[in-house]
Amino acid sequence: MTINEKKIWGIHSWDDSYFLKNNLIGIGWPLMGDISLIENNRDKFKEKFNEVYPNNKKGRINLGVGMLYRFLYEVQIGDYIILPSKADRMINIGVIESDYYYESKQEEYVQQRKVKWI
């Protein structure tokens, strides 16, 4: 992968210290379960999202589905991640080091990837 093929992704969190201490990034939507089990198709993601979060408006559905789909299928090992910290106003920069994995023991950030903070 060349530097021109790498992407820069931004992520926000209510608990940036958790990400920094554990060398990872994660996103929520815990009721979606392990999103790697959903067919690689945005419509299938929407179906699942509507099933587990039935009271969301169309804009919220599209936002959630887009984030989940990109986190699983578009973020790549070697891409950069930017995490602004609410605690100390630092901008943390990392490199994605793992494929997607599901962390069922987490309450909120169940969709995860390993990161090397630089």
Salt bridges, closest charged atoms under 4 A:
GLU74 OE2 - ARG42 NH2 3.41
